[in-house]
């Protein structure tokens, strides 16, 4: 069974037991529920929301918070010799999907 959820303005395909790195969540630790479920498929059935399915939710546990690898932005102006180098590390949260439940 798998589902498509939305978090941090991104969509992820998730199934039970998988770990996933998402945009930083506000909670420090514990469990979190995702109610923005777009699609659920399993047992020969597929349910698609228009745009969301209000009858399903995905439960996950927060494993850790971390910072992603550095992304370098380098700007160069050829005639003046102007250079600008910037780095950025995005804050992320590692979660483990526990279950995909029906709310019915």
N, CA, C and O of each residue as an XYZ file, in Angstrom:
416
protein
N       0.836     -1.174      0.000
C       0.000      0.000      0.000
C       0.885      1.243      0.000
O       1.871      1.304      0.735
N       0.541      2.220     -0.811
C       1.292      3.465     -0.850
C       0.339      4.637     -0.937
O      -0.837      4.479     -1.265
N       0.864      5.822     -0.639
C       0.067      7.046     -0.668
C       0.941      8.181     -1.190
O       2.169      8.107     -1.159
N       0.288      9.219     -1.665
C       0.963     10.442     -2.073
C       0.529     11.519     -1.091
O      -0.659     11.818     -0.973
N       1.505     12.107     -0.381
C       1.196     13.149      0.590
C       1.851     14.446      0.156
O       2.774     14.454     -0.659
N       1.355     15.552      0.720
C       1.925     16.863      0.447
C       2.387     17.477      1.759
O       1.625     17.562      2.722
N       3.651     17.904      1.784
C       4.195     18.602      2.940
C       5.299     19.531      2.456
O       6.111     19.148      1.614
N       5.330     20.727      2.975
C       6.341     21.695      2.579
C       6.261     22.067      1.108
O       7.290     22.286      0.470
N       5.047     22.143      0.559
C       4.801     22.451     -0.859
C       5.470     21.458     -1.797
O       5.800     21.807     -2.930
N       5.677     20.228     -1.344
C       6.217     19.158     -2.169
C       5.354     17.924     -1.993
O       4.729     17.738     -0.949
N       5.320     17.082     -3.013
C       4.562     15.844     -2.958
C       5.527     14.669     -2.897
O       6.539     14.646     -3.597
N       5.199     13.680     -2.041
C       6.043     12.517     -1.850
C       5.215     11.248     -1.952
O       4.084     11.200     -1.467
N       5.774     10.217     -2.584
C       5.161      8.888     -2.600
C       5.718      8.146     -1.399
O       6.932      7.982     -1.279
N       4.835      7.693     -0.498
C       5.273      7.043      0.732
C       4.599      5.689      0.877
O       3.491      5.474      0.385
N       5.282      4.780      1.557
C       4.711      3.498      1.942
C       5.163      3.206      3.367
O       6.071      3.858      3.881
N       4.538      2.239      3.994
C       4.825      1.948      5.392
C       6.254      1.451      5.557
O       6.721      0.606      4.794
N       6.945      1.985      6.564
C       8.296      1.553      6.881
C       9.405      2.333      6.194
O      10.575      2.128      6.518
N       9.087      3.210      5.265
C      10.150      3.938      4.570
C      10.532      5.198      5.330
O       9.716      5.774      6.049
N      11.799      5.626      5.161
C      12.260      6.871      5.747
C      12.345      7.923      4.650
O      12.601      7.611      3.487
N      12.125      9.172      5.040
C      11.988     10.242      4.067
C      12.501     11.544      4.671
O      12.253     11.827      5.843
N      13.210     12.331      3.881
C      13.689     13.641      4.308
C      12.759     14.710      3.741
O      12.630     14.838      2.523
N      12.111     15.478      4.622
C      11.172     16.519      4.216
C      11.657     17.860      4.745
O      12.609     17.914      5.524
N      11.010     18.937      4.330
C      11.330     20.259      4.857
C      11.135     20.249      6.372
O      10.345     19.463      6.894
N      11.851     21.116      7.068
C      11.860     21.101      8.529
C      10.456     21.243      9.105
O       9.694     22.133      8.726
N      10.134     20.337     10.036
C       8.868     20.382     10.759
C       9.092     21.084     12.089
O      10.204     21.076     12.616
N       8.039     21.695     12.636
C       8.163     22.487     13.853
C       8.360     21.641     15.111
O       8.929     22.127     16.088
N       7.906     20.395     15.107
C       8.033     19.549     16.292
C       9.464     19.080     16.472
O      10.176     18.848     15.495
N       9.890     18.939     17.733
C      11.235     18.466     18.013
C      11.341     16.951     17.850
O      12.281     16.459     17.226
N      10.390     16.216     18.403
C      10.410     14.757     18.305
C       8.982     14.253     18.487
O       8.062     15.037     18.722
N       8.808     12.938     18.376
C       7.496     12.342     18.556
C       6.848     11.981     17.235
O       7.525     11.818     16.219
N       5.531     11.859     17.258
C       4.812     11.450     16.055
C       4.124     12.653     15.417
O       3.806     13.640     16.081
N       3.909     12.539     14.124
C       3.274     13.604     13.361
C       2.299     12.946     12.384
O       2.545     11.843     11.897
N       1.189     13.636     12.104
C       0.198     13.133     11.164
C       0.130     14.056      9.970
O       0.153     15.278     10.116
N       0.048     13.472      8.787
C      -0.123     14.224      7.554
C      -1.542     14.000      7.059
O      -1.919     12.879      6.717
N      -2.331     15.078      7.021
C      -3.716     14.993      6.572
C      -3.878     15.363      5.108
O      -4.943     15.150      4.528
N      -2.824     15.920      4.499
C      -2.873     16.290      3.084
C      -2.521     15.076      2.235
O      -1.426     14.998      1.677
N      -3.453     14.129      2.139
C      -3.259     12.911      1.361
C      -3.950     13.103      0.014
O      -5.144     13.395     -0.048
N      -3.179     12.934     -1.067
C      -3.699     13.167     -2.408
C      -4.166     11.892     -3.085
O      -5.109     11.929     -3.876
N      -3.524     10.750     -2.791
C      -3.841      9.488     -3.449
C      -3.475      8.348     -2.521
O      -2.468      8.411     -1.817
N      -4.299      7.298     -2.521
C      -4.003      6.078     -1.776
C      -4.268      4.907     -2.702
O      -5.308      4.848     -3.358
N      -3.317      3.964     -2.754
C      -3.471      2.797     -3.605
C      -3.010      1.569     -2.842
O      -1.985      1.595     -2.161
N      -3.772      0.499     -2.962
C      -3.421     -0.754     -2.312
C      -4.590     -1.701     -2.342
O      -5.737     -1.267     -2.446
N      -4.318     -3.006     -2.251
C      -5.334     -4.055     -2.266
C      -6.207     -3.989     -3.518
O      -7.401     -4.281     -3.460
N      -5.618     -3.610     -4.636
C      -6.369     -3.557     -5.889
C      -7.263     -2.343     -6.045
O      -7.984     -2.241     -7.038
N      -7.238     -1.427     -5.103
C      -8.067     -0.219     -5.169
C      -7.171      1.011     -5.203
O      -6.101      1.037     -4.594
N      -7.622      2.017     -5.917
C      -6.940      3.306     -5.946
C      -7.965      4.397     -5.723
O      -8.976      4.467     -6.421
N      -7.697      5.252     -4.741
C      -8.581      6.378     -4.467
C      -7.810      7.664     -4.704
O      -6.705      7.851     -4.195
N      -8.412      8.540     -5.483
C      -7.777      9.805     -5.836
C      -8.622     10.931     -5.269
O      -9.840     10.943     -5.448
N      -7.991     11.876     -4.589
C      -8.695     13.024     -4.041
C      -8.815     14.137     -5.061
O      -8.060     14.206     -6.031
N      -9.779     15.003     -4.819
C      -9.981     16.134     -5.727
C     -10.065     17.419     -4.935
O     -11.182     17.915     -4.788
N      -9.038     17.996     -4.424
C      -7.636     17.602     -4.512
C      -7.170     16.703     -3.372
O      -6.144     16.040     -3.524
N      -7.883     16.645     -2.213
C      -7.414     15.869     -1.065
C      -8.402     14.779     -0.702
O      -9.593     14.878     -0.997
N      -7.889     13.726     -0.052
C      -8.724     12.675      0.518
C      -8.871     12.956      2.011
O      -7.890     12.907      2.754
N     -10.078     13.245      2.445
C     -10.286     13.542      3.863
C     -10.475     12.269      4.685
O     -10.535     12.345      5.912
N     -10.569     11.106      4.048
C     -10.817      9.855      4.769
C      -9.533      9.100      5.105
O      -9.604      8.020      5.691
N      -8.375      9.628      4.756
C      -7.110      8.963      5.052
C      -6.145      9.929      5.729
O      -6.213     11.143      5.536
N      -5.237      9.353      6.533
C      -4.148     10.122      7.127
C      -2.924      9.224      7.221
O      -3.038      8.002      7.313
N      -1.764      9.841      7.198
C      -0.495      9.126      7.259
C       0.192      9.500      8.562
O       0.386     10.681      8.850
N       0.561      8.492      9.354
C       1.251      8.710     10.619
C       2.738      8.432     10.445
O       3.128      7.467      9.787
N       3.568      9.294     11.047
C       5.016      9.141     10.941
C       5.673      9.539     12.259
O       5.087     10.269     13.058
N       6.889      9.054     12.479
C       7.696      9.427     13.636
C       8.887     10.245     13.165
O       9.481      9.958     12.126
N       9.228     11.267     13.941
C      10.389     12.094     13.624
C      11.636     11.380     14.126
O      11.741     11.054     15.308
N      12.585     11.137     13.216
C      13.826     10.463     13.572
C      14.859     11.492     14.018
O      15.423     11.367     15.105
N      15.117     12.520     13.181
C      16.084     13.550     13.555
C      15.908     14.768     12.663
O      15.276     14.705     11.609
N      16.480     15.873     13.109
C      16.570     17.102     12.328
C      18.023     17.233     11.871
O      18.945     16.920     12.624
N      18.222     17.693     10.646
C      19.577     17.855     10.136
C      19.596     18.939      9.075
O      18.554     19.468      8.687
N      20.806     19.264      8.606
C      20.970     20.232      7.530
C      21.463     19.492      6.297
O      22.345     18.638      6.384
N      20.887     19.826      5.151
C      21.204     19.174      3.892
C      22.599     19.586      3.416
O      23.235     20.453      4.015
N      23.061     18.964      2.347
C      24.374     19.303      1.804
C      24.379     20.728      1.273
O      23.337     21.279      0.920
N      25.567     21.316      1.224
C      25.701     22.714      0.826
C      25.500     22.877     -0.674
O      26.030     22.106     -1.475
N      24.731     23.888     -1.036
C      24.522     24.269     -2.427
C      25.249     25.595     -2.637
O      25.034     26.551     -1.891
N      26.106     25.650     -3.650
C      26.909     26.836     -3.922
C      26.259     27.649     -5.040
O      25.922     27.111     -6.095
N      26.088     28.944     -4.802
C      25.617     29.875     -5.829
C      26.789     30.797     -6.159
O      27.278     31.523     -5.293
N      27.234     30.763     -7.407
C      28.390     31.556     -7.826
C      27.968     32.468     -8.962
O      27.488     32.006     -9.997
N      28.150     33.783     -8.762
C      27.820     34.777     -9.787
C      29.100     35.454    -10.235
O      29.976     35.747     -9.421
N      29.208     35.702    -11.542
C      30.429     36.274    -12.101
C      30.061     37.254    -13.200
O      29.285     36.923    -14.097
N      30.609     38.443    -13.135
C      30.446     39.452    -14.185
C      31.749     39.510    -14.971
O      32.774     39.891    -14.405
N      31.753     39.148    -16.248
C      33.016     38.963    -16.959
C      33.837     40.232    -17.190
O      35.060     40.176    -17.061
N      33.249     41.337    -17.515
C      34.050     42.513    -17.883
C      34.570     43.271    -16.668
O      35.631     43.892    -16.733
N      33.835     43.224    -15.565
C      34.278     43.943    -14.376
C      35.076     43.058    -13.429
O      35.764     43.568    -12.544
N      34.999     41.761    -13.596
C      35.707     40.840    -12.706
C      35.018     40.654    -11.370
O      35.618     40.134    -10.430
N      33.754     41.074    -11.273
C      33.020     40.955    -10.016
C      32.627     39.499     -9.790
O      32.108     38.841    -10.692
N      32.877     39.003     -8.583
C      32.532     37.626     -8.225
C      31.769     37.622     -6.915
O      32.048     38.416     -6.016
N      30.801     36.717     -6.816
C      30.042     36.555     -5.580
C      29.799     35.069     -5.376
O      29.208     34.404     -6.228
N      30.252     34.558     -4.259
C      30.077     33.143     -3.942
C      29.297     33.035     -2.642
O      29.695     33.596     -1.621
N      28.171     32.303     -2.685
C      27.336     32.106     -1.509
C      27.035     30.626     -1.358
O      26.921     29.900     -2.346
N      26.910     30.190     -0.129
C      26.533     28.812      0.157
C      25.251     28.785      0.979
O      24.950     29.727      1.712
N      24.492     27.684      0.846
C      23.236     27.547      1.579
C      23.039     26.097      1.965
O      23.230     25.195      1.148
N      22.652     25.872      3.224
C      22.320     24.532      3.704
C      20.887     24.559      4.225
O      20.583     25.272      5.182
N      20.012     23.787      3.599
C      18.599     23.754      3.949
C      18.369     22.887      5.187
O      18.980     21.827      5.319
N      17.501     23.325      6.087
C      17.123     22.539      7.255
C      16.100     21.484      6.832
O      15.132     21.796      6.139
N      16.316     20.243      7.249
C      15.447     19.128      6.887
C      15.086     18.324      8.124
O      15.723     18.456      9.170
N      14.049     17.482      7.996
C      13.638     16.564      9.044
C      13.541     15.177      8.447
O      12.931     14.997      7.393
N      14.137     14.190      9.106
C      14.060     12.805      8.671
C      12.909     12.148      9.411
O      12.879     12.138     10.642
N      11.952     11.594      8.655
C      10.795     10.952      9.268
C      10.727      9.496      8.810
O      11.254      9.137      7.757
N      10.066      8.663      9.620
C       9.819      7.269      9.258
C       8.313      7.060      9.238
O       7.631      7.328     10.227
N       7.797      6.581      8.115
C       6.359      6.381      7.940
C       5.939      5.137      8.723
O       6.482      4.054      8.506
N       4.983      5.289      9.624
C       4.498      4.184     10.447
C       3.279      3.513      9.837
O       3.241      2.287      9.738
N       2.277      4.291      9.426
C       1.057      3.668      8.921
C       0.289      4.623      8.027
O       0.416      5.844      8.120
N      -0.510      4.026      7.161
C      -1.459      4.761      6.324
C      -2.836      4.289      6.762
O      -3.218      3.152      6.485
N      -3.590      5.155      7.447
C      -4.833      4.756      8.103
C      -6.046      5.406      7.455
O      -5.977      6.503      6.902
N      -7.146      4.695      7.543
C      -8.431      5.240      7.135
C      -9.088      5.874      8.347
O      -9.025      5.320      9.444
N      -9.714      7.018      8.168
C     -10.329      7.743      9.275
C     -11.779      7.334      9.466
O     -12.377      7.692     10.481
N     -12.350      6.619      8.557
C     -13.788      6.274      8.546
C     -14.356      5.908      9.871
O     -15.545      5.605      9.971
